[in-house]
Amino acid sequence: MKYRSVFDIIGPVMIGPSSSHTAGAARIGRAARHLFGREPKYAHIHLYGSFAQTYKGHGTDVAIIGGLLDFDTDDTRISTSLEIAKEKEMDIHFYEEEANTDHPNTAKLIIGDDEGELELVGISIGGGKAEITELNGFELRLSGSHPAILLIHNDRYGAIASATSILAGHEINIGRMEVSRKAQGEQALMVIEVDQNIEDTVLNELERAEHIKQVARISD
């Protein structure tokens, strides 16, 4: 196994007590916030496995809400995130689910406001790392550790080339890419992890590209 840095071994700088239940959970919440593009007005958080059993004692609840408030894993405000969210009048509900999942540290977040809603499933895989495994019904594998672009597009010839040519024109290197779809010829989701944060000008160009319907990003 190869490690990119010492932090892949000892975990990230973070607020405790648990890298899996706190730092990983914060990353899930923050990924949802970035993909939604703004602070949500409500959050319905469904917890599974060990998340459901120990989320209060291990700080999973404050970590996820801290992530939704765009706090990083080492932000001391995470410990008071529930109070901060209450002051902002964010409507929060936690649900302890009994259903079995593929991973013991699984959370499903449904967040939104008057303008829209986002549903995301994330897992905390240890060492403060997290993966997003589902977004609005699309299956995916997104680490959240790298800048990424997510594009909902028509499942048509040329959609992928349209997006990648724009990135190449801005000299943006692609580290990993995957495409998923619900059915042939319908909408599809393109996930592109890149080596640098994406500027608004690039996002705007992607939004105008042929077959692209919606664009979101995750910044590091």
Secondary structure in CASP SS format (residue, H / E / C, confidence):
PFRMAT SS
TARGET T0000
AUTHOR 0000-0000-0000
METHOD secondary structure of the structure
MODEL  1
M C 1.00
K C 1.00
Y C 1.00
R C 1.00
S C 1.00
V C 1.00
F H 1.00
D H 1.00
I H 1.00
I H 1.00
G C 1.00
P C 1.00
V C 1.00
M C 1.00
I C 1.00
G C 1.00
P C 1.00
S C 1.00
S H 1.00
S H 1.00
H H 1.00
T H 1.00
A H 1.00
G H 1.00
A H 1.00
A H 1.00
R H 1.00
I H 1.00
G H 1.00
R H 1.00
A H 1.00
A H 1.00
R H 1.00
H H 1.00
L H 1.00
F H 1.00
G C 1.00
R C 1.00
E C 1.00
P C 1.00
K C 1.00
Y E 1.00
A E 1.00
H E 1.00
I E 1.00
H E 1.00
L E 1.00
Y E 1.00
G E 1.00
S H 1.00
F H 1.00
A H 1.00
Q H 1.00
T H 1.00
Y C 1.00
K C 1.00
G C 1.00
H C 1.00
G C 1.00
T H 1.00
D H 1.00
V H 1.00
A H 1.00
I H 1.00
I H 1.00
G H 1.00
G H 1.00
L H 1.00
L C 1.00
D C 1.00
F C 1.00
D C 1.00
T C 1.00
D C 1.00
D C 1.00
T H 1.00
R H 1.00
I H 1.00
S H 1.00
T H 1.00
S H 1.00
L H 1.00
E H 1.00
I H 1.00
A H 1.00
K H 1.00
E H 1.00
K C 1.00
E C 1.00
M C 1.00
D E 1.00
I E 1.00
H E 1.00
F E 1.00
Y E 1.00
E E 1.00
E C 1.00
E C 1.00
A C 1.00
N C 1.00
T C 1.00
D C 1.00
H C 1.00
P C 1.00
N E 1.00
T E 1.00
A E 1.00
K E 1.00
L E 1.00
I E 1.00
I E 1.00
G E 1.00
D E 1.00
D C 1.00
E C 1.00
G E 1.00
E E 1.00
L E 1.00
E E 1.00
L E 1.00
V E 1.00
G E 1.00
I E 1.00
S E 1.00
I E 1.00
G E 1.00
G C 1.00
G C 1.00
K E 1.00
A E 1.00
E E 1.00
I E 1.00
T E 1.00
E E 1.00
L E 1.00
N C 1.00
G C 1.00
F E 1.00
E E 1.00
L E 1.00
R E 1.00
L E 1.00
S C 1.00
G C 1.00
S C 1.00
H C 1.00
P C 1.00
A E 1.00
I E 1.00
L E 1.00
L E 1.00
I E 1.00
H E 1.00
N E 1.00
D C 1.00
R C 1.00
Y C 1.00
G C 1.00
A H 1.00
I H 1.00
A H 1.00
S H 1.00
A H 1.00
T H 1.00
S H 1.00
I H 1.00
L H 1.00
A H 1.00
G H 1.00
H C 1.00
E C 1.00
I C 1.00
N C 1.00
I E 1.00
G E 1.00
R E 1.00
M E 1.00
E E 1.00
V E 1.00
S E 1.00
R E 1.00
K C 1.00
A C 1.00
Q C 1.00
G C 1.00
E C 1.00
Q E 1.00
A E 1.00
L E 1.00
M E 1.00
V E 1.00
I E 1.00
E E 1.00
V E 1.00
D C 1.00
Q C 1.00
N C 1.00
I C 1.00
E C 1.00
D H 1.00
T H 1.00
V H 1.00
L H 1.00
N H 1.00
E H 1.00
L H 1.00
E H 1.00
R H 1.00
A C 1.00
E C 1.00
H C 1.00
I E 1.00
K E 1.00
Q E 1.00
V E 1.00
A E 1.00
R E 1.00
I E 1.00
S C 1.00
D C 1.00
END
